[in-house]
């Protein structure tokens, strides 16, 4: 691996993680205020049209980039023939841009249905924070370097091939097969400010959280075969199973 390739990988890594922090930070703040504060200021009906496009681009492009054609597209983005090795970094970068665009450029309706106060505000803030911590835990269990784009550029910077983690089945993945999507859905519904804007975002992205992983599971079936099939039979898809209460007299 040449010095130029390593320098390029480090530069792409810095770009990726900067955009990741900005995108996630923007999302956390925007949803906390129920999408009532952002940089979008388009007049009606253009604001609603732009919001719809911003909202749809995330689940659609996010899924397309994980398809075979999407992965081929990403492999051609990085220069110097490094596309395949930097695919996780490229994906995290593009996803961060998508998130940043959605939550920074949203045009608020100006309508606030309800804003929590007092004990309700404290309770919802705790739930909101817990949902984000649950999301972080899920990302760690799935393989933190791969999820945040570190895996690709760090391998190239060290002159090595990326070492992908095995099929996730530890931690929260023992409770359900899609804990990342479940935790993300929880962040959408635990905000302390309720607006039609937030409701629209929550409905669309929750639907994506439930349906989008079906494409991921199809890819896992191709990659991991019988191991994933056995995992599917024992672990629920989205909602964890509630523990069974023992009946009186059971031994």
N, C-alpha and C positions, 0 to 999 in steps of 0.2 A: 504494500500500500504506500503510495507516494505521499510526500509531505503536503502536496497540494490537495490531495484527496482528504487527508486528515484535517487540514485546515478548513476545507469546505464543509466537512461533516460537523465540526465544532461550531462553525457559523450557523449552519442550519439548525443545530441543536439549540443554540442560544435563541434563535428566532422562534423555534417551536415552543420552547418553555415560556418565553416572554408572552407570546400570543395566548398560550394556554392559561397563564395566570390572569391576563387581561380579560379573556373571554369568560372564564369561570367567575372572576370577581364581578364583572359586569352583570352576569346572570344572577348572582346571589343578591346584589343590591337591587336590580330591577324588579325581581320577583318579590323581594321583601316589601317593596312599596306597591305591589300589585300592578306592575307595569305602568304606573301613573307618572313615572319620571324617567325620561329618556331624551335622546337628541332629535328624534323625529318630530317634525312640525308641519307636515303636509296638510293641506285643507281637504275637506270632504268634497268628493268621495275618494280622492286620491290617497288619503291616509289609510282608509280601510283596504283599498286595493293593494297598496304597498305592504301593509301588515299581513295580508293574506299570503302574498308572495314570500315575504320573509319567513312566515310560519311554515309554509309548505316546503321551502327549499331545504330546511334542515333534515326532516325525516327522509325526504326523497333522495337527496344527494348523499346523505349519510349511508343509506342502504345501497345505493348504486356503487359507491366507492368500495364496498365490501364484496361486490360481485366479482366474477372472474374478469370481466371486461374492465371494471373499475380498478382492480389491482394491476392489470396491464397498463392502464392509463397512468397510474401513479408511478409505475416503474420507469416510465419515460420522462417524468418530470425532473428528477434529480440529474444533474449533468455528470459527465465523466463515466457513464456506465455504472453508476452507483445506485440506480433506482430501486433495484430489488432489495439491496441491503438496507436502504434507507426508507423502505415502504412504511414502516410503523411511524417513523418520524414525519414523513409526508402526510400520512393519514391524520395524525394528531394535530398537525399544523392546519390542515384544511378544515378539520372539525372545529378547531378553536376559532378560525375565521368565521365559520358559519354561525357559531354561538354568539360571537361578538357582534356580528351584523344584525342578528335577530333581536338581541336585547338592547343594543345601543341605538339602533335606528328606528325602533318601534315608535309610531305616532300615537300618543295616549288619547283616549276618548274624552278625558276630563271628567268621567263619571266615577265616583267612589261610592259603592254600596254600603260598605261597612269598614271601619278601622278599629281594631282592637285597642282597648285601654285597660289600665289597671291589671287585675289578676289575669284576665284573658290575654292581654298582651304578653305578660311574663310566660304564661303557659304555652302560647303559640311560638314565642321566640325560642323556648326550650325545645319544642317539638321540631321547629325548623332547623335549629342547630344539630339536634340529634339525627335528623334525616341526612344532613350533609356529612356528619361523622359516619353514619351507616354507609353512605355512598363511598366515602374514602376507604372504609374497611373492605368493602366489596372490591374496589379497585386493587387494593393491596393483595387480597386473596386471589384475584384473577391474574396477577402478575404486574406489579406496579411499573416496571421499566417499559413493558410493552404497551400498557394502557396510556401512558403519558408521552410516548414517543422517544423515551430514553434509549430503548433497546437498539434501535438502528444506528443512530449517530455515534453512540458510545462504542459500539463494536467496530465501526469503521475507524474511529479515532485511535483505537488500540490495534488496528491492523488485523482484526479477526472477523470471522463470519458471525452474524447474529445467532445467538442460542435461544430459541423460542422455548417458553415454558411448556410443561405438559398440560394436558387437559385439566382445567380447574375443577377440583372436587373437594377442596379443603375449606375450612372456615365456614363462611356463610353459604358456600356452594354445597354444603351438606344439607342445608335446609330447603333450598330451592335452586333451580338451574339458572335463574336469571336475577340474582340479587342486585346487580348493578342497575338494571332497568327498574326493579321494584323500588330501590332506594331513591332513584331519580324521580319516580312517580310520586313518592312521598314528599319530596321537596316542593312539588307543584301544588300540593293541597294543604300545606301546613303554614302558609304565609299569613301574616297578621293583617293584611289589607286585601279586601275583596272588591274586585272591579270586574266589569265585563271583559276587559282586556285580559286579566289574569285567568278568568274562566275560559276564554277562548284558547289561550296558550295551554292551560292545564288539560282541557278536553282533547285537543289534537295531539299533544305530546304524550299523554297517557295512553291514547289509542296506539301510538307508535311504540310505546314501551311494551304493550301487550302483544302486538302483532309483528313488530320489526324483528324480534329475536327468532321468529320462525325461519327466516332466511339464514341466520347465524347457525341455527341447529341443523339445517340441511347441509351446511358446509362442514359442521362438526361430524355429521354422519359419514361424509365422504372421507374426512381426514382420519378420524379415530375409529370408525367402523364399529365392531362389536363392543368395544369398551364403552363407547358413548351410548350404544343401544342398551347395555346393561345399566348404565347410569340413569338413562331415561326411565327405566322401569322402576327404579327405587326412589328417585327424587322428584318431587312435583315440579311442574314447569315454572309457575310464577309465584303463587302464594304458598308459603310454608304450611305443612300440616300442623294442626293443633295437637298438642299431646293428649293422648287418650286418658281420661280419668278412670282409675281402677274402680271396678265395682266392688261393693261390699261383699266380702266372702271370697274374692279372688286371692289366689295364693301366688 
